[in-house]
Amino acid sequence: MNSPARIVVLVSGAGTNLQALLDACTESSYGARVVAVGADRDDIEGLARADRAGVPTFVAKVGDYTSREHWDRALGDKVGAFEPDLVVSAGFMKLLSADFLERFLTLNTHPALCPAFPGMHGPRDALEHGVKVTGATLFVVDAGVDTGPIVAQVPVTVEQDDDVASLHERIKTAERAMLVDAVGRIARDGLSVEGRRVRIGAGPR
């Protein structure tokens, strides 16, 4: 049997997606384990969740480094020390450098059906545009903003009485389930990326 895939999760806030992964990893059949959680700030719930689960943590704050490039290298070295098979950006509010993305296969989620409504306000923009269906996207991070090759998507119906908060909450619920399912399948069956085409089930890692 292959050993569980090693995952490093990066967070900047409450860490609800992190918690979903931590919960899933308690099942031996899931095929993955979170080996470290990193953050760009202290005293956040995401780090507390990791502590409660007995998972090592680290913090790399941009302001502690002489330049953004120095921070980029330091973050990569901190992540690399845990030898991850996969990095998951779970509400991590910093762009990752090209060097980092070359070193680590990195996934992120977005609360819209990419390529529609990229950026910070996906649910708001979808609601204002009047779409009837939006959702969440899991993608391989690239140099753009929510532009990477798509791994998985899940639709969420926009209800007539939705506001941004209610719509976003339903999207987040669907997003967590999608993330847990896809990461588990990637851990067990592998992943291949050819241009913009992503396939899960490319063979074991």
C-alpha positions in Angstrom: 0.0 0.0 0.0 1.1 3.5 -0.7 1.7 5.7 2.3 -0.9 8.5 2.7 -0.3 11.6 0.6 1.4 14.4 2.6 -0.6 17.6 2.5 0.5 21.1 3.7 -2.5 23.5 4.1 -2.0 27.3 4.0 -4.6 29.4 5.9 -5.2 33.1 6.7 -8.3 32.9 8.8 -10.9 30.6 10.3 -9.8 27.5 8.5 -13.2 25.8 7.8 -11.8 24.1 4.7 -8.8 23.0 6.8 -11.2 21.5 9.4 -13.0 19.6 6.7 -9.7 18.1 5.5 -8.5 17.3 9.0 -11.8 15.5 9.7 -11.5 13.5 6.4 -7.9 12.5 7.2 -9.0 10.7 10.4 -10.3 7.9 8.1 -7.5 5.6 7.1 -9.2 4.9 3.7 -9.0 8.6 2.8 -5.4 8.3 1.6 -4.0 11.6 2.8 -2.9 13.3 6.0 -2.2 16.9 6.8 1.4 17.1 7.9 1.6 20.8 8.5 -0.5 24.0 8.5 1.1 27.3 7.6 -0.2 30.9 7.9 0.7 34.4 7.1 -0.4 35.8 10.5 -0.5 34.8 14.1 -3.5 34.1 16.4 -6.0 32.8 13.9 -8.5 30.0 14.3 -6.9 28.0 11.4 -3.8 27.6 13.5 -5.8 26.8 16.6 -7.6 24.0 14.6 -4.2 22.5 13.6 -3.0 22.7 17.2 -6.1 20.9 18.5 -5.5 18.2 15.9 -1.9 17.8 16.8 -0.6 19.0 13.4 2.6 21.1 13.3 2.2 24.7 12.4 4.4 27.6 11.1 3.9 31.3 10.4 5.5 33.4 7.7 4.5 37.0 8.0 5.4 39.2 5.0 6.4 42.0 7.4 9.1 39.9 9.1 11.1 39.7 5.9 13.2 42.3 4.0 11.3 41.9 0.7 8.4 40.0 -0.8 11.0 37.8 -2.6 12.6 37.0 0.7 9.2 36.0 2.1 8.4 33.9 -1.0 11.6 31.9 -0.6 11.1 31.5 3.2 7.6 30.3 2.7 8.7 27.8 0.1 11.5 26.5 2.5 9.0 26.2 5.4 6.6 24.2 3.2 9.4 22.2 1.7 10.6 21.1 5.1 7.5 18.9 5.3 8.0 17.3 1.9 4.4 17.6 0.8 2.9 15.8 -2.2 0.2 18.5 -2.4 -0.3 22.0 -1.0 -3.8 23.3 -0.4 -4.4 27.0 -0.2 -7.5 27.2 2.1 -8.4 30.8 2.4 -4.7 31.8 2.2 -4.8 35.5 1.3 -1.4 35.9 -0.4 -0.4 35.3 -4.0 2.2 32.5 -4.4 5.3 33.1 -6.5 6.1 31.3 -9.7 9.1 29.6 -7.9 6.7 28.3 -5.2 4.3 26.9 -7.8 7.1 25.2 -9.7 8.1 23.4 -6.5 4.7 22.3 -5.2 1.5 21.2 -6.8 -0.9 23.7 -5.3 -4.7 23.7 -5.2 -7.1 26.5 -4.3 -10.9 27.0 -4.3 -12.9 29.9 -5.6 -16.6 30.6 -4.7 -17.8 30.8 -8.3 -17.8 28.7 -11.4 -14.5 29.7 -13.1 -13.8 31.3 -15.4 -16.8 33.5 -14.4 -16.5 36.0 -11.6 -12.8 35.8 -10.5 -11.4 37.8 -7.7 -12.4 38.7 -4.2 -16.2 39.0 -4.6 -17.4 36.0 -6.6 -20.7 35.5 -4.8 -21.5 39.2 -4.9 -20.6 39.5 -8.6 -22.7 36.4 -9.5 -25.7 37.8 -7.6 -25.4 41.2 -9.2 -25.1 39.7 -12.6 -28.3 37.8 -12.1 -27.1 34.3 -12.8 -29.4 31.5 -11.8 -26.6 29.0 -11.1 -23.2 29.7 -9.6 -21.0 27.4 -7.5 -17.4 26.6 -6.4 -14.3 25.7 -8.3 -11.2 23.7 -7.3 -8.2 24.6 -9.5 -4.5 24.2 -9.9 -2.9 27.5 -8.9 -1.0 29.3 -11.6 0.4 32.8 -11.9 -3.1 34.4 -12.5 -6.0 35.2 -10.1 -8.4 32.2 -10.2 -7.2 31.3 -13.7 -5.6 27.9 -13.2 -6.6 24.6 -14.8 -9.9 23.3 -13.3 -9.8 20.2 -11.1 -13.5 20.1 -10.0 -16.6 22.2 -9.9 -19.9 22.0 -8.0 -23.1 24.0 -8.9 -25.1 26.0 -6.5 -28.6 27.3 -7.4 -29.2 31.0 -6.8 -32.5 31.4 -4.9 -34.8 34.4 -5.5 -34.4 35.6 -1.9 -30.6 35.2 -1.7 -28.4 38.0 -0.5 -24.6 37.8 -0.7 -24.3 36.2 2.8 -26.8 33.5 2.3 -25.5 32.6 -1.2 -21.9 32.5 0.0 -22.8 30.3 2.9 -24.3 27.7 0.6 -21.4 27.9 -1.7 -18.9 27.4 1.1 -20.8 24.2 2.2 -20.7 22.8 -1.3 -17.0 23.9 -1.7 -15.9 22.0 1.4 -17.5 18.8 0.2 -16.0 19.2 -3.2 -12.5 19.9 -1.8 -12.6 16.9 0.5 -13.8 14.6 -2.3 -11.2 15.8 -4.8 -8.2 15.8 -2.5 -9.0 12.3 -1.4 -9.3 11.0 -5.0 -6.1 12.8 -5.9 -4.3 11.3 -2.9 -5.5 7.8 -3.8 -5.4 7.9 -7.6 -3.1 10.6 -8.7 -3.5 13.7 -10.9 -2.3 14.8 -14.3 -2.3 18.2 -15.8 -1.9 18.7 -19.6 -2.4 22.3 -20.6 -5.8 23.2 -19.2 -7.0 19.6 -19.0 -6.9 18.0 -15.5 -7.5 14.3 -14.9 -7.9 12.6 -11.6 -7.0 9.0 -11.8 -3.7 9.3 -13.5 -2.3 6.4 -11.5 -1.0 6.3 -7.9 1.4 9.0 -6.8 
